[in-house]
Amino acid sequence: MNSIERFYATINRETVDRPAAWLGMPDMHSQPALFEYYGVHSLHELKLAIGDDFYAVDVPYLSPSANAIFAAFDWYMDGNVDAEERTLTADGCFKDAEEPEDLAFFDWPDPSKYIDPEECRRRVSMAPKDKAVLGMMWSAHFQDTCAAFGMETALMNMIANSEIYDAVNEKVLQFYLKANEIFYEATKGRLNAVLIGNDMGSQRGLMISPEMVRRFVIPGCRRLVEQAHSYGLKVIYHSCGSILDIIPDLIEAGVDAIHPIQALAAGMDARNLKEKFEGKVSFCGGVDTQDLLVHHSPAEVRAKVKELRELFPTGLIISPSHEAIMPDVPPENIRALFEESSLVY
């Protein structure tokens, strides 16, 4: 099998020579040590050296932050677009909004002004022909809507003023649906899957109740999934933390795989997920980045990967339990993860 065939077989829960494996997106500060360890000079070369089955492509937003809509929210607050300096708990530009009319001052960005279709095609064209191409769409409407108000205000609005929350969330969703359409049209026939998502979980449980997730997050999830499926793409849905209680809702919304299986979060161990959801959805992740990859030996990493493969002969894309590999993960543990996952039993 090549990587594309392996990806489809894994996510469709069919027989594979070995499960597909994904490195994720190493943090920029962790890349130098990985490059030195593998004797390479770029992330592209690193993924080839490791044996990654995926080639991930970011949406090329032409703005100084991760995406144009978050940059716009930030600009209205303090006149700069350094999104890394802001947190979800900081006040957002709609913190005082009470009625839909109070949103009129905001100049909602047009994705077509921030995304160059030719640059989309160029980035995807760099992917090796036999790798599964993964569009990193994110489309994090829950997180961005919370940022637009400030987390505390957003959560209070969900309860006490859902009309204003819905109005902003709908605008954010419209932005992402249009942005994604530009990317999907530009790369039609070259993408295999996309990663979208919202962080809804903490270490012990959901950040908001399952009922609130179903009311405020799942409908947007469904629209984004349906859009991706209309282009023939598989959808990997991301949420960190313990999201056990709303996995059935994600399945009902049509997601093909759930990422990242934060292994130490409550209820998210691979065995529990297999018992509850085997045959209903696939998964991506499972190799703990909170303790195992940071503090344990390559032999212990190999043992965990072997255990995961025994639990999930297919239906699990072997990957770290967070897509951003941090500098505290020794490169030799990454090698152990990929060498064990690449064995054909």
C-alpha positions as CSV (number, residue, x, y, z in Angstrom):
1,M,0.0,0.0,0.0
2,N,1.1,3.6,-0.6
3,S,0.2,6.3,1.9
4,I,-3.0,7.4,0.2
5,E,-4.3,3.8,0.0
6,R,-3.2,3.2,3.7
7,F,-5.0,6.4,4.8
8,Y,-8.3,5.5,3.2
9,A,-8.2,1.9,4.4
10,T,-7.4,3.1,7.9
11,I,-10.1,5.7,8.1
12,N,-12.7,3.4,6.5
13,R,-11.8,0.7,9.0
14,E,-10.7,-1.7,6.3
15,T,-7.8,-4.2,6.3
16,V,-4.4,-2.5,6.1
17,D,-0.8,-3.6,5.8
18,R,-0.2,-1.2,8.8
19,P,-2.2,1.7,10.2
20,A,-1.5,5.1,8.7
21,A,0.7,7.4,10.8
22,W,0.9,11.2,11.1
23,L,3.6,13.3,12.8
24,G,1.3,16.3,13.2
25,M,2.7,19.8,12.9
26,P,5.8,20.2,15.0
27,D,6.1,23.6,16.9
28,M,8.6,25.9,15.2
29,H,10.8,25.7,18.4
30,S,10.9,21.9,18.2
31,Q,11.9,21.7,14.6
32,P,15.7,22.5,14.9
33,A,16.3,19.5,17.2
34,L,14.3,17.2,14.9
35,F,16.1,18.5,11.8
36,E,19.5,17.9,13.4
37,Y,18.5,14.4,14.7
38,Y,17.3,13.3,11.3
39,G,20.0,15.2,9.3
40,V,17.4,17.2,7.3
41,H,16.9,20.9,6.6
42,S,13.2,21.4,6.3
43,L,9.8,20.1,7.5
44,H,9.2,18.6,4.1
45,E,12.4,16.6,4.3
46,L,11.7,15.6,7.9
47,K,8.3,14.1,7.0
48,L,9.9,12.1,4.2
49,A,12.7,10.9,6.5
50,I,10.2,9.8,9.2
51,G,7.9,8.0,6.9
52,D,4.8,10.2,7.5
53,D,1.8,9.1,5.5
54,F,0.4,12.7,5.4
55,Y,1.3,16.0,3.8
56,A,-0.4,18.7,5.8
57,V,-1.2,22.1,4.1
58,D,-2.2,25.2,5.9
59,V,-4.8,27.5,4.3
60,P,-2.7,30.5,3.1
61,Y,-4.4,33.4,4.9
62,L,-2.6,36.6,3.8
63,S,-2.8,38.2,7.2
64,P,-0.3,38.5,10.1
65,S,-2.1,36.0,12.3
66,A,-3.4,32.4,11.9
67,N,-6.5,33.6,10.0
68,A,-8.0,36.8,8.8
69,I,-11.1,36.9,11.1
70,F,-9.1,36.5,14.3
71,A,-6.8,39.3,13.1
72,A,-9.8,41.5,12.5
73,F,-11.1,40.9,16.0
74,D,-7.7,41.7,17.5
75,W,-7.3,44.9,15.4
76,Y,-10.5,46.3,16.7
77,M,-9.4,45.8,20.3
78,D,-6.0,47.3,20.3
79,G,-4.9,48.3,16.8
80,N,-2.5,45.4,16.2
81,V,-2.8,41.9,14.8
82,D,-0.4,40.0,17.1
83,A,-2.9,37.3,17.9
84,E,-0.4,35.4,20.0
85,E,-0.6,38.1,22.6
86,R,-4.3,37.6,23.1
87,T,-6.1,34.9,25.0
88,L,-9.7,33.6,24.8
89,T,-10.3,35.1,28.3
90,A,-9.4,38.7,27.2
91,D,-12.2,41.0,26.4
92,G,-13.3,40.9,22.7
93,C,-14.5,43.5,20.3
94,F,-18.1,42.6,21.0
95,K,-17.9,42.5,24.8
96,D,-20.5,45.1,25.2
97,A,-22.9,44.0,22.4
98,E,-26.4,43.3,23.5
99,E,-28.4,43.5,20.3
100,P,-27.6,42.5,16.7
101,E,-27.5,46.2,15.9
102,D,-24.5,46.5,18.2
103,L,-22.5,44.5,15.7
104,A,-22.9,47.0,12.9
105,F,-19.6,48.8,13.5
106,F,-17.6,45.7,12.6
107,D,-16.2,45.3,9.1
108,W,-16.5,41.6,8.6
109,P,-13.5,40.4,6.4
110,D,-14.1,38.9,3.0
111,P,-12.0,35.6,2.7
112,S,-11.5,36.2,-1.0
113,K,-9.3,39.2,-0.1
114,Y,-7.1,37.1,2.1
115,I,-6.7,33.8,0.3
116,D,-5.0,33.5,-3.1
117,P,-6.2,30.4,-5.0
118,E,-2.9,30.2,-6.9
119,E,-1.0,30.0,-3.6
120,C,-3.4,27.2,-2.4
121,R,-2.6,25.3,-5.6
122,R,1.1,25.9,-5.2
123,R,1.2,24.6,-1.6
124,V,-0.8,21.5,-2.5
125,S,1.3,20.8,-5.6
126,M,4.4,20.4,-3.3
127,A,2.9,17.3,-1.8
128,P,4.5,14.0,-2.9
129,K,2.1,12.2,-5.2
130,D,1.8,9.1,-2.9
131,K,1.0,11.0,0.3
132,A,-2.4,11.7,1.7
133,V,-2.9,15.5,1.5
134,L,-4.5,17.0,4.6
135,G,-5.9,20.5,4.5
136,M,-5.6,22.2,7.9
137,M,-8.8,24.1,7.7
138,W,-9.5,24.5,11.5
139,S,-12.6,26.6,11.0
140,A,-12.8,27.0,14.7
141,H,-16.1,28.9,14.9
142,F,-16.7,28.2,18.6
143,Q,-13.2,29.4,19.6
144,D,-13.4,32.5,17.4
145,T,-16.8,33.4,18.6
146,C,-15.7,33.2,22.2
147,A,-12.7,35.4,21.3
148,A,-14.9,37.9,19.7
149,F,-16.7,38.5,23.0
150,G,-14.1,37.2,25.5
151,M,-14.7,33.8,26.9
152,E,-16.6,34.8,30.0
153,T,-18.9,37.1,28.1
154,A,-19.5,34.5,25.4
155,L,-20.4,31.8,27.9
156,M,-22.8,34.2,29.6
157,N,-24.4,35.1,26.3
158,M,-25.0,31.5,25.5
159,I,-27.2,31.3,28.6
160,A,-28.7,34.8,28.8
161,N,-28.5,36.3,25.3
162,S,-28.3,33.5,22.8
163,E,-29.5,35.8,20.0
164,I,-26.3,37.9,20.1
165,Y,-24.1,34.8,20.4
166,D,-25.8,33.2,17.4
167,A,-25.5,36.3,15.3
168,V,-21.7,36.4,15.7
169,N,-21.3,32.7,15.4
170,E,-23.2,32.7,12.1
171,K,-20.9,35.4,10.7
172,V,-17.9,33.5,11.7
173,L,-19.3,30.3,10.1
174,Q,-20.0,32.2,6.9
175,F,-16.5,33.4,6.8
176,Y,-15.1,29.8,7.1
177,L,-17.5,28.3,4.7
178,K,-16.5,30.8,2.1
179,A,-12.8,30.5,2.9
180,N,-13.0,26.7,2.7
181,E,-14.8,26.9,-0.6
182,I,-12.0,29.0,-2.1
183,F,-9.5,26.4,-0.9
184,Y,-11.5,23.4,-2.0
185,E,-12.2,24.8,-5.4
186,A,-8.5,25.7,-5.9
187,T,-7.2,22.3,-4.9
188,K,-10.0,20.1,-6.3
189,G,-8.8,16.6,-7.0
190,R,-5.6,16.9,-4.9
191,L,-6.9,16.9,-1.3
192,N,-7.8,13.7,0.5
193,A,-8.9,15.0,3.9
194,V,-9.3,18.1,6.0
195,L,-8.9,18.8,9.7
196,I,-11.4,21.1,11.3
197,G,-12.4,21.5,14.9
198,N,-12.9,23.4,18.1
199,D,-11.3,22.8,21.5
200,M,-14.2,22.0,23.8
201,G,-12.6,19.7,26.4
202,S,-10.5,20.1,29.5
203,Q,-8.5,17.4,31.3
204,R,-11.6,16.2,33.3
205,G,-14.5,16.9,31.0
206,L,-16.2,19.3,28.6
207,M,-15.7,23.1,29.0
208,I,-19.5,23.5,28.5
209,S,-22.3,21.1,29.0
210,P,-23.1,18.5,26.4
211,E,-26.4,20.2,25.9
212,M,-24.6,23.5,25.1
213,V,-22.3,21.8,22.7
214,R,-25.3,20.3,20.9
215,R,-26.9,23.7,20.8
216,F,-24.0,26.0,19.9
217,V,-21.2,23.9,18.3
218,I,-22.6,20.8,16.6
219,P,-24.8,22.6,14.1
220,G,-21.8,24.5,12.7
221,C,-19.8,21.3,12.8
222,R,-22.4,19.6,10.6
223,R,-22.4,22.4,8.0
224,L,-18.6,22.3,7.8
225,V,-18.6,18.5,7.5
226,E,-21.3,18.5,4.8
227,Q,-19.3,21.1,2.8
228,A,-16.1,19.0,3.0
229,H,-18.0,15.8,2.1
230,S,-19.5,17.6,-1.0
231,Y,-16.0,17.8,-2.3
232,G,-15.3,14.1,-1.6
233,L,-13.1,14.8,1.4
234,K,-12.7,12.9,4.6
235,V,-13.1,15.0,7.8
236,I,-10.9,14.6,10.8
237,Y,-12.4,16.6,13.7
238,H,-10.2,18.0,16.4
239,S,-10.9,18.8,20.0
240,C,-8.3,18.6,22.8
241,G,-9.4,17.3,26.2
242,S,-12.1,15.0,27.4
243,I,-14.9,15.0,24.9
244,L,-16.3,11.5,25.5
245,D,-19.8,12.7,26.1
246,I,-20.3,14.4,22.7
247,I,-18.5,11.9,20.5
248,P,-21.9,10.4,19.6
249,D,-23.0,13.9,18.4
250,L,-19.8,14.2,16.3
251,I,-20.6,10.8,14.7
252,E,-24.1,11.9,14.0
253,A,-22.8,15.1,12.4
254,G,-20.8,13.0,10.0
255,V,-17.2,13.3,11.1
256,D,-15.0,10.5,9.7
257,A,-12.3,10.5,12.5
258,I,-11.8,12.2,15.8
259,H,-8.5,13.7,16.8
260,P,-6.3,13.7,18.9
261,I,-7.4,11.2,21.6
262,Q,-5.8,13.1,24.4
263,A,-4.8,9.9,26.1
264,L,-4.6,11.1,29.8
265,A,-7.9,13.1,29.6
266,A,-10.9,11.6,31.5
267,G,-12.4,8.7,29.5
268,M,-10.2,9.2,26.4
269,D,-8.0,6.2,26.8
270,A,-7.9,4.1,23.6
271,R,-9.4,1.0,25.2
272,N,-12.5,2.9,26.5
273,L,-13.0,4.5,23.1
274,K,-12.7,1.1,21.3
275,E,-15.3,-0.4,23.7
276,K,-17.8,2.4,23.2
277,F,-17.3,3.4,19.5
278,E,-15.7,0.5,17.6
279,G,-17.2,0.4,14.1
280,K,-18.9,3.8,14.4
281,V,-16.0,6.2,13.8
282,S,-12.3,6.2,13.4
283,F,-9.7,8.0,15.5
284,C,-6.4,9.8,15.1
285,G,-3.8,10.2,17.8
286,G,-3.4,8.2,21.0
287,V,0.3,8.5,21.7
288,D,0.4,10.6,24.9
289,T,2.3,13.9,24.6
290,Q,1.7,15.0,28.2
291,D,3.9,12.3,29.9
292,L,4.8,9.4,27.7
293,L,6.6,11.1,24.8
294,V,8.1,13.7,27.1
295,H,9.4,11.6,30.0
296,H,9.6,8.0,29.0
297,S,12.0,5.9,27.0
298,P,11.9,4.9,23.3
299,A,11.1,1.3,24.4
300,E,8.1,2.5,26.3
301,V,6.9,4.5,23.4
302,R,7.3,1.4,21.2
303,A,5.3,-0.6,23.7
304,K,2.4,1.9,23.6
305,V,2.3,2.0,19.8
306,K,2.2,-1.8,19.8
307,E,-0.6,-1.8,22.3
308,L,-2.6,0.8,20.2
309,R,-2.1,-1.3,17.1
310,E,-3.4,-4.4,18.9
311,L,-6.5,-2.5,20.0
312,F,-7.0,-0.9,16.6
313,P,-5.6,-3.0,13.8
314,T,-7.3,-0.4,11.6
315,G,-9.5,2.6,12.4
316,L,-6.8,4.5,14.2
317,I,-4.3,6.8,12.6
318,I,-1.2,6.5,14.8
319,S,-0.2,10.0,15.9
320,P,0.9,12.0,19.0
321,S,-2.0,13.1,21.1
322,H,-1.5,16.7,20.1
323,E,-0.7,17.9,16.6
324,A,1.9,20.4,17.8
325,I,5.0,18.5,18.9
326,M,6.7,20.6,21.5
327,P,10.4,21.0,22.2
328,D,10.2,18.8,25.3
329,V,9.6,15.7,23.2
330,P,13.0,14.0,22.5
331,P,13.5,13.2,18.8
332,E,14.4,9.6,19.6
333,N,10.9,9.1,20.9
334,I,9.5,10.4,17.7
335,R,11.7,7.9,15.9
336,A,10.4,5.1,18.1
337,L,6.8,6.0,17.4
338,F,7.2,5.9,13.6
339,E,9.5,2.9,13.5
340,E,7.0,0.8,15.5
341,S,4.0,2.1,13.6
342,S,5.7,1.3,10.3
343,L,6.2,-2.4,11.1
344,V,4.2,-4.8,9.0
345,Y,3.2,-7.6,11.4
